[in-house]
Amino acid sequence: DKCYQYWPDQGCWTYGNVRVAVEDFTVLVDYTIRKFCIQYQASDGTKPSRLVTQLHFTSWPDFGVPFSPIGMLKFLKKVKTVNSSFAGPIVVHCSAGVGRTGTFIVIDGVIDMMHQEQKIDVFGFVSKI
């Protein structure tokens, strides 16, 4: 099955005790940036909230390849700038969670390897993950 669109395009959706509201979105050539306010209605009445940024790469068709490697590299750079090292881990997924997800993770990891170790070892990287 394909991944269900779990975010609202506008306004807000409520999932049980969790409210997801669109704060902002920007549509670019290869990807869309969305900002959501996620609010949890706790049993004690408090409503803690968190701002979540979603980066959605749109130039990679299902069962295809990205239209351009430049778009993917720009997207990866944006992911790095949005998610500072202090922001915590990121969540990466595609419709099935195996093809584009794995490819994105490997590209990101091999680029980091290239910067840190001045070498590229795709097989070595993939065998470690």
C-alpha contacts under 8 A as a table, 3 or more apart, distances in Angstrom:
res1	aa1	res2	aa2	distance
1	D	95	S	7.72
1	D	96	A	7.10
2	K	95	S	4.86
2	K	96	A	6.13
3	C	94	C	7.21
3	C	95	S	4.52
3	C	96	A	6.73
5	Q	8	P	7.87
7	W	13	W	7.50
7	W	20	V	7.26
8	P	11	G	6.66
8	P	12	C	6.02
8	P	13	W	6.15
8	P	20	V	7.47
8	P	21	A	7.28
8	P	22	V	6.79
9	D	22	V	7.19
10	Q	21	A	7.57
10	Q	22	V	5.65
11	G	21	A	5.76
11	G	22	V	5.69
12	C	19	R	6.85
12	C	20	V	5.35
12	C	21	A	4.04
12	C	22	V	6.19
13	W	19	R	5.92
13	W	20	V	5.34
13	W	21	A	6.57
14	T	17	N	7.19
14	T	18	V	5.71
14	T	19	R	4.37
14	T	20	V	6.18
15	Y	18	V	5.08
15	Y	19	R	6.24
15	Y	20	V	7.95
16	G	19	R	7.91
17	N	40	Y	5.72
17	N	41	Q	5.10
17	N	42	A	7.26
18	V	38	I	6.92
18	V	39	Q	5.67
18	V	40	Y	4.61
18	V	41	Q	6.32
19	R	37	C	7.96
19	R	38	I	5.78
19	R	39	Q	5.10
19	R	40	Y	6.43
19	R	41	Q	7.94
20	V	36	F	6.39
20	V	37	C	5.89
20	V	38	I	4.75
20	V	39	Q	6.57
21	A	36	F	5.41
21	A	37	C	5.21
21	A	38	I	6.57
22	V	25	F	7.68
22	V	34	R	7.40
22	V	35	K	6.16
22	V	36	F	4.64
22	V	37	C	6.53
23	E	34	R	7.70
23	E	35	K	5.36
23	E	36	F	5.20
23	E	37	C	6.38
24	D	34	R	5.84
24	D	35	K	5.12
24	D	36	F	7.15
25	F	32	T	7.08
25	F	33	I	5.43
25	F	34	R	4.24
25	F	35	K	6.15
26	T	32	T	5.66
26	T	33	I	5.14
26	T	34	R	6.54
27	V	31	Y	6.50
27	V	32	T	4.45
27	V	33	I	6.51
28	L	31	Y	5.32
28	L	32	T	5.66
28	L	33	I	7.97
29	V	59	S	7.91
30	D	57	F	6.04
30	D	58	T	5.47
30	D	59	S	5.02
30	D	71	G	5.79
30	D	72	M	7.71
30	D	75	F	7.54
31	Y	55	L	6.86
31	Y	56	H	5.34
31	Y	57	F	4.23
31	Y	58	T	4.97
31	Y	59	S	6.91
31	Y	75	F	7.06
32	T	55	L	5.89
32	T	56	H	5.13
32	T	57	F	6.59
32	T	58	T	7.20
33	I	53	T	7.05
33	I	54	Q	5.80
33	I	55	L	4.75
33	I	56	H	6.42
34	R	53	T	5.72
34	R	54	Q	5.04
34	R	55	L	6.50
35	K	51	L	6.86
35	K	52	V	5.72
35	K	53	T	4.51
35	K	54	Q	6.25
36	F	51	L	5.69
36	F	52	V	5.18
36	F	53	T	6.37
36	F	54	Q	7.87
37	C	49	S	6.58
37	C	50	R	5.74
37	C	51	L	4.65
37	C	52	V	6.33
38	I	49	S	5.40
38	I	50	R	5.22
38	I	51	L	6.22
38	I	52	V	7.01
39	Q	47	K	6.08
39	Q	48	P	5.79
39	Q	49	S	4.16
39	Q	50	R	6.52
40	Y	47	K	5.37
40	Y	48	P	5.70
40	Y	49	S	6.31
41	Q	45	G	6.39
41	Q	46	T	6.20
41	Q	47	K	4.82
41	Q	48	P	7.28
42	A	45	G	5.39
42	A	46	T	5.39
42	A	47	K	6.11
42	A	48	P	7.81
43	S	46	T	7.41
53	T	82	V	7.95
55	L	79	V	7.13
57	F	60	W	6.96
57	F	72	M	7.85
57	F	75	F	7.13
58	T	61	P	7.49
59	S	66	P	5.54
59	S	67	F	5.89
59	S	68	S	7.97
59	S	71	G	7.57
60	W	64	G	6.60
60	W	65	V	5.62
60	W	66	P	4.18
60	W	67	F	6.50
61	P	64	G	5.09
61	P	65	V	6.44
61	P	66	P	6.87
62	D	65	V	7.96
66	P	69	P	6.57
66	P	71	G	7.85
66	P	72	M	7.24
67	F	71	G	7.69
68	S	71	G	5.53
68	S	72	M	7.00
69	P	72	M	5.19
69	P	73	L	6.25
70	I	73	L	5.11
70	I	74	K	6.13
71	G	74	K	5.18
71	G	75	F	6.11
72	M	75	F	4.98
72	M	76	L	6.11
73	L	76	L	5.04
73	L	77	K	6.20
74	K	77	K	5.08
74	K	78	K	6.25
75	F	78	K	5.04
75	F	79	V	6.22
76	L	79	V	5.02
76	L	80	K	6.34
76	L	108	D	7.11
77	K	80	K	5.14
77	K	81	T	6.37
78	K	81	T	5.09
78	K	82	V	6.08
79	V	82	V	5.26
79	V	83	N	6.02
80	K	83	N	5.36
80	K	84	S	6.57
81	T	84	S	6.14
83	N	86	F	7.80
83	N	87	A	5.80
83	N	88	G	7.62
83	N	90	I	7.49
84	S	87	A	5.38
84	S	88	G	7.81
85	S	88	G	6.55
92	V	101	T	6.06
92	V	105	I	7.94
93	H	96	A	7.69
93	H	97	G	5.20
93	H	100	R	7.69
93	H	101	T	5.16
94	C	97	G	4.89
94	C	98	V	7.38
94	C	99	G	7.61
94	C	100	R	6.06
94	C	101	T	5.60
96	A	99	G	7.39
97	G	100	R	7.20
97	G	101	T	5.61
97	G	102	G	7.59
98	V	101	T	5.57
98	V	102	G	5.63
99	G	102	G	5.50
99	G	103	T	6.21
100	R	103	T	5.02
100	R	104	F	6.00
101	T	104	F	5.27
101	T	105	I	6.30
102	G	105	I	5.14
102	G	106	V	6.13
103	T	106	V	5.15
103	T	107	I	6.11
104	F	107	I	5.18
104	F	108	D	6.14
105	I	108	D	5.17
105	I	109	G	6.04
106	V	109	G	5.03
106	V	110	V	5.90
106	V	122	V	7.56
106	V	125	F	7.36
106	V	126	V	6.82
107	I	110	V	5.29
107	I	111	I	6.11
108	D	111	I	5.32
108	D	112	D	6.30
109	G	112	D	5.07
109	G	113	M	6.12
109	G	125	F	7.38
110	V	113	M	4.82
110	V	114	M	6.07
110	V	120	I	6.24
110	V	121	D	7.14
110	V	122	V	6.46
110	V	125	F	6.94
111	I	114	M	4.99
111	I	115	H	6.36
111	I	120	I	7.83
112	D	115	H	5.18
112	D	116	Q	6.12
113	M	116	Q	5.14
113	M	117	E	5.50
113	M	118	Q	6.98
113	M	119	K	6.61
113	M	120	I	6.51
114	M	117	E	5.55
114	M	118	Q	4.64
114	M	119	K	4.90
114	M	120	I	5.49
115	H	118	Q	5.66
115	H	119	K	7.90
121	D	124	G	5.24
121	D	125	F	6.10
122	V	125	F	5.12
122	V	126	V	6.05
123	F	126	V	5.22
123	F	127	S	6.04
124	G	127	S	5.22
124	G	128	K	6.43
125	F	128	K	5.30
125	F	129	I	6.65
126	V	129	I	5.41
